[in-house]
Structure formats: structure tokens, C-alpha cells
């Protein structure tokens, strides 16, 4: 249409990785890069435990989020933003779209957290955060693997890693995410991004 115009920026990432989780856990692991499989196993051996949080755990999430934002020079949303987005859906198992807060712990120390969105056949990794403490025990890998396992329990067949660099360019600010997410064995998808219809 003549009036459809590309927006100045994309609100949501235009490039992503989708992991096929319709297969067995063993088949999903087999598609991953060896280093990713190793790091998932390492986290398990080191006792990283991923727990499903409730809305009362948003403070735990927010501390990790603030550290991540400062470390990566990201814009910061107020904690009320996360309350308003997730409050209605987090603790309700009867609605079609669900939000799960996952937190990776070493003992009682929270190391990483993420929001998992479950809707129909697709699960999406939305917001992620982590601390630099105990990074060597790979809590972010444990978090993603648990998210995939939960998504399978809900009947999802796709796991959207949500947001990567458009290509393998080491100078791109999201290149680290590109390498991390690609390790889980998914396929890269390039979408059109945001468009305006004035």
C-alpha cells in the first residue's frame, strides 16, 4: 500500500532465532552446538537450579535487570512497567497466554532471570537479565534449557529466542547474543520489523 512506511526504529527485534522443540529433549540437545550442550551440563553439575518465580519475585528480577542494563548501557524501564505488563497473567493458569518468571539460583543466590511467554504453539524468551557473579557456572544456559523444557510441557513446538544481530558481525552490539542464541540449534529468521500506516 502506498501509505505503508517503514518506521524509524523497530519496537521489537526484526531478527530472531526459532528453535524447533517439537522433537524429544535428546533430539533438541543433539541439534545444539557442542559448547552449548556442555554448558547446560556444567550448570547442572554445579548445582544451578531454575525456579519458577511469582510476582513477589519481581524485586529479584529487577536487581538483575538493573545490573544488566548498566553493564550493557541499555535503557531502563521502571519496575512498575514489569508489574503492569505481567501482573494480570503471571499467576493465572487459566488464560491462553501465560507469563512465567524463571530465576536461576546457586543456593539462595539469584544469578540470572528471564520471562517466558507461552502462547499457542510458540514460547518466547522475552526479557533476560544476569549478574556477573558466578558466570562460570553457566546459569544463563540452565535458564534457557529449563525454558525449553517448560515450553514443551505446555505443548509448544517453537521456541523464539527473540532478538539477535541481523548477521554474524563481531562489530554489531548484539553479536554476543547472536552467538549465544545460535548455540541452541535454531534457525535464523529475518522479519520486516515495524511499519507505520499513517
DRENDO-1510 file (C-alpha; in Angstrom, 1 decimal, always signed):
<recs>
REC; n; res; u; v; w
REC; 1; UNK; +0.0; +0.0; +0.0 .
REC; 2; UNK; +1.2; +3.5; -0.9 .
REC; 3; UNK; +0.8; +4.8; +2.7 .
REC; 4; UNK; +2.7; +2.0; +4.4 .
REC; 5; UNK; +6.1; +3.4; +5.5 .
REC; 6; UNK; +9.0; +1.8; +7.3 .
REC; 7; UNK; +9.2; +3.1; +10.9 .
REC; 8; UNK; +12.3; +5.0; +12.0 .
REC; 9; UNK; +13.0; +2.2; +14.5 .
REC; 10; UNK; +11.8; -1.3; +15.4 .
REC; 11; UNK; +10.0; -1.5; +18.7 .
REC; 12; UNK; +10.6; -5.3; +18.7 .
REC; 13; UNK; +13.6; -7.1; +17.2 .
REC; 14; UNK; +13.3; -7.8; +13.5 .
REC; 15; UNK; +15.8; -10.7; +13.6 .
REC; 16; UNK; +15.4; -13.8; +15.7 .
REC; 17; UNK; +16.2; -17.4; +16.1 .
REC; 18; UNK; +13.5; -20.0; +16.3 .
REC; 19; UNK; +14.3; -23.4; +17.9 .
REC; 20; UNK; +12.2; -26.4; +16.8 .
REC; 21; UNK; +11.2; -28.0; +20.1 .
REC; 22; UNK; +8.7; -30.5; +18.6 .
REC; 23; UNK; +11.3; -33.3; +18.9 .
REC; 24; UNK; +12.4; -35.1; +22.0 .
REC; 25; UNK; +14.8; -33.4; +24.5 .
REC; 26; UNK; +17.6; -35.7; +23.3 .
REC; 27; UNK; +17.0; -34.6; +19.7 .
REC; 28; UNK; +16.8; -30.9; +20.7 .
REC; 29; UNK; +20.1; -31.3; +22.6 .
REC; 30; UNK; +21.7; -33.0; +19.6 .
REC; 31; UNK; +20.9; -30.0; +17.4 .
REC; 32; UNK; +22.7; -27.7; +19.7 .
REC; 33; UNK; +26.4; -26.7; +19.3 .
REC; 34; UNK; +28.7; -28.9; +21.5 .
REC; 35; UNK; +29.7; -25.9; +23.7 .
REC; 36; UNK; +26.1; -25.1; +24.4 .
REC; 37; UNK; +25.4; -28.7; +25.4 .
REC; 38; UNK; +28.5; -28.7; +27.5 .
REC; 39; UNK; +27.5; -25.5; +29.3 .
REC; 40; UNK; +24.0; -26.9; +30.1 .
REC; 41; UNK; +25.6; -30.0; +31.6 .
REC; 42; UNK; +28.1; -27.9; +33.5 .
REC; 43; UNK; +25.4; -25.7; +35.1 .
REC; 44; UNK; +23.6; -28.9; +36.2 .
REC; 45; UNK; +26.8; -30.4; +37.6 .
REC; 46; UNK; +27.5; -27.2; +39.5 .
REC; 47; UNK; +24.0; -27.2; +41.1 .
REC; 48; UNK; +22.3; -24.4; +39.3 .
REC; 49; UNK; +18.6; -24.6; +40.0 .
REC; 50; UNK; +16.0; -22.8; +37.9 .
REC; 51; UNK; +12.8; -21.9; +39.8 .
REC; 52; UNK; +9.5; -20.5; +38.6 .
REC; 53; UNK; +9.0; -17.2; +40.4 .
REC; 54; UNK; +5.8; -15.3; +41.3 .
REC; 55; UNK; +5.0; -11.7; +41.1 .
REC; 56; UNK; +6.5; -11.3; +44.5 .
REC; 57; UNK; +9.9; -12.2; +43.0 .
REC; 58; UNK; +9.9; -9.2; +40.6 .
REC; 59; UNK; +12.3; -7.4; +43.0 .
REC; 60; UNK; +14.8; -10.2; +42.5 .
REC; 61; UNK; +14.3; -9.9; +38.7 .
REC; 62; UNK; +14.7; -6.1; +38.8 .
REC; 63; UNK; +18.0; -6.1; +40.6 .
REC; 64; UNK; +19.4; -8.4; +38.0 .
REC; 65; UNK; +17.8; -6.3; +35.2 .
REC; 66; UNK; +19.4; -3.1; +36.6 .
REC; 67; UNK; +22.8; -4.7; +36.7 .
REC; 68; UNK; +22.4; -6.0; +33.1 .
REC; 69; UNK; +21.2; -2.6; +31.8 .
REC; 70; UNK; +24.1; -0.8; +33.4 .
REC; 71; UNK; +26.6; -3.3; +32.1 .
REC; 72; UNK; +25.3; -3.2; +28.6 .
REC; 73; UNK; +24.3; +0.5; +28.5 .
REC; 74; UNK; +20.6; -0.2; +27.9 .
REC; 75; UNK; +17.6; +2.0; +28.6 .
REC; 76; UNK; +16.0; +1.2; +31.9 .
REC; 77; UNK; +12.2; +0.6; +32.4 .
REC; 78; UNK; +10.8; +1.3; +35.8 .
REC; 79; UNK; +9.7; -1.7; +37.9 .
REC; 80; UNK; +6.1; -0.6; +37.5 .
REC; 81; UNK; +6.4; -1.3; +33.8 .
REC; 82; UNK; +7.1; -5.0; +34.6 .
REC; 83; UNK; +4.3; -5.1; +37.1 .
REC; 84; UNK; +1.8; -3.7; +34.7 .
REC; 85; UNK; +2.8; -5.9; +31.8 .
REC; 86; UNK; +2.9; -9.2; +33.8 .
REC; 87; UNK; +0.7; -8.8; +36.8 .
REC; 88; UNK; -2.5; -10.0; +35.2 .
REC; 89; UNK; -1.0; -13.1; +33.6 .
REC; 90; UNK; +1.8; -14.4; +35.8 .
REC; 91; UNK; -0.2; -16.3; +38.4 .
REC; 92; UNK; -3.2; -17.3; +36.2 .
REC; 93; UNK; -3.0; -20.7; +34.6 .
REC; 94; UNK; -6.5; -20.5; +33.0 .
REC; 95; UNK; -5.6; -17.9; +30.2 .
REC; 96; UNK; -4.4; -18.7; +26.8 .
REC; 97; UNK; -1.3; -16.6; +27.1 .
REC; 98; UNK; +0.9; -17.2; +30.1 .
REC; 99; UNK; +3.9; -15.4; +31.5 .
REC; 100; UNK; +6.5; -17.3; +33.6 .
REC; 101; UNK; +9.3; -15.7; +35.6 .
REC; 102; UNK; +12.3; -18.1; +35.7 .
REC; 103; UNK; +15.2; -17.4; +38.0 .
REC; 104; UNK; +18.4; -19.4; +38.1 .
REC; 105; UNK; +19.9; -19.8; +41.6 .
REC; 106; UNK; +23.2; -21.1; +43.0 .
REC; 107; UNK; +22.0; -22.0; +46.5 .
REC; 108; UNK; +20.0; -18.9; +47.5 .
REC; 109; UNK; +21.9; -16.5; +45.2 .
REC; 110; UNK; +19.9; -15.4; +42.1 .
REC; 111; UNK; +22.3; -15.3; +39.1 .
REC; 112; UNK; +20.0; -14.9; +36.1 .
REC; 113; UNK; +16.4; -14.5; +35.3 .
REC; 114; UNK; +14.0; -14.3; +32.3 .
REC; 115; UNK; +10.4; -14.0; +31.3 .
REC; 116; UNK; +9.0; -16.9; +29.3 .
REC; 117; UNK; +5.8; -16.1; +27.3 .
REC; 118; UNK; +3.7; -19.1; +26.3 .
REC; 119; UNK; +1.1; -18.6; +23.6 .
REC; 120; UNK; -0.4; -21.4; +21.5 .
REC; 121; UNK; +2.4; -23.4; +19.8 .
REC; 122; UNK; +5.1; -20.8; +20.5 .
REC; 123; UNK; +7.1; -19.9; +23.6 .
REC; 124; UNK; +9.2; -16.7; +23.6 .
REC; 125; UNK; +12.2; -15.6; +25.6 .
REC; 126; UNK; +11.3; -12.0; +26.3 .
REC; 127; UNK; +13.3; -10.2; +28.9 .
REC; 128; UNK; +16.6; -11.6; +30.3 .
REC; 129; UNK; +19.0; -10.4; +33.0 .
REC; 130; UNK; +22.0; -11.7; +34.8 .
REC; 131; UNK; +24.8; -10.9; +37.2 .
REC; 132; UNK; +28.5; -11.3; +36.6 .
REC; 133; UNK; +28.8; -13.3; +39.8 .
REC; 134; UNK; +29.4; -17.0; +39.2 .
REC; 135; UNK; +29.1; -16.7; +35.4 .
REC; 136; UNK; +31.5; -19.6; +35.2 .
REC; 137; UNK; +28.7; -22.0; +36.3 .
REC; 138; UNK; +26.6; -21.0; +33.2 .
REC; 139; UNK; +23.3; -20.0; +34.8 .
REC; 140; UNK; +22.0; -18.4; +31.6 .
REC; 141; UNK; +22.4; -21.8; +29.8 .
REC; 142; UNK; +20.4; -23.6; +32.6 .
REC; 143; UNK; +17.7; -20.9; +32.3 .
REC; 144; UNK; +17.2; -21.3; +28.5 .
REC; 145; UNK; +17.2; -25.1; +28.8 .
REC; 146; UNK; +14.6; -25.0; +31.6 .
REC; 147; UNK; +12.5; -22.6; +29.5 .
REC; 148; UNK; +12.6; -25.0; +26.6 .
REC; 149; UNK; +11.5; -27.9; +28.9 .
REC; 150; UNK; +8.6; -25.9; +30.3 .
REC; 151; UNK; +7.5; -24.8; +26.8 .
REC; 152; UNK; +7.4; -28.5; +25.8 .
REC; 153; UNK; +5.3; -29.3; +28.8 .
REC; 154; UNK; +2.8; -26.7; +27.6 .
REC; 155; UNK; +2.7; -28.3; +24.1 .
REC; 156; UNK; +4.8; -25.6; +22.3 .
REC; 157; UNK; +6.6; -26.7; +19.2 .
REC; 158; UNK; +8.7; -23.5; +18.7 .
REC; 159; UNK; +10.9; -21.5; +21.0 .
REC; 160; UNK; +11.6; -17.9; +19.9 .
REC; 161; UNK; +15.0; -16.7; +21.2 .
REC; 162; UNK; +13.8; -13.1; +20.4 .
REC; 163; UNK; +16.3; -10.7; +19.2 .
REC; 164; UNK; +19.7; -11.1; +17.6 .
REC; 165; UNK; +22.1; -9.2; +15.4 .
REC; 166; UNK; +21.0; -9.4; +11.7 .
REC; 167; UNK; +24.2; -11.2; +10.8 .
REC; 168; UNK; +27.3; -12.6; +12.3 .
REC; 169; UNK; +29.1; -9.3; +12.5 .
REC; 170; UNK; +31.5; -9.0; +15.5 .
REC; 171; UNK; +31.2; -5.2; +15.5 .
REC; 172; UNK; +27.4; -5.3; +16.0 .
REC; 173; UNK; +26.3; -4.6; +19.6 .
REC; 174; UNK; +24.1; -7.7; +19.7 .
REC; 175; UNK; +26.8; -10.1; +18.3 .
REC; 176; UNK; +27.3; -11.7; +21.7 .
REC; 177; UNK; +23.6; -12.5; +21.8 .
REC; 178; UNK; +23.8; -13.8; +18.3 .
REC; 179; UNK; +26.5; -16.3; +19.2 .
REC; 180; UNK; +24.8; -17.4; +22.5 .
REC; 181; UNK; +21.4; -17.9; +21.0 .
REC; 182; UNK; +22.6; -19.6; +17.8 .
REC; 183; UNK; +24.2; -22.2; +20.0 .
REC; 184; UNK; +20.8; -23.6; +20.9 .
REC; 185; UNK; +20.4; -25.0; +17.4 .
REC; 186; UNK; +17.7; -22.9; +15.9 .
REC; 187; UNK; +17.2; -21.2; +12.6 .
REC; 188; UNK; +17.7; -17.5; +11.9 .
REC; 189; UNK; +14.6; -15.6; +10.7 .
REC; 190; UNK; +14.6; -12.0; +9.3 .
REC; 191; UNK; +11.3; -10.2; +9.7 .
REC; 192; UNK; +10.1; -6.9; +8.3 .
REC; 193; UNK; +10.1; -5.0; +11.6 .
REC; 194; UNK; +7.8; -2.1; +12.4 .
REC; 195; UNK; +5.9; -0.2; +9.7 .
REC; 196; UNK; +3.6; +2.8; +10.0 .
REC; 197; UNK; +0.3; +3.2; +8.2 .
REC; 198; UNK; -0.4; +7.0; +8.5 .
</recs>
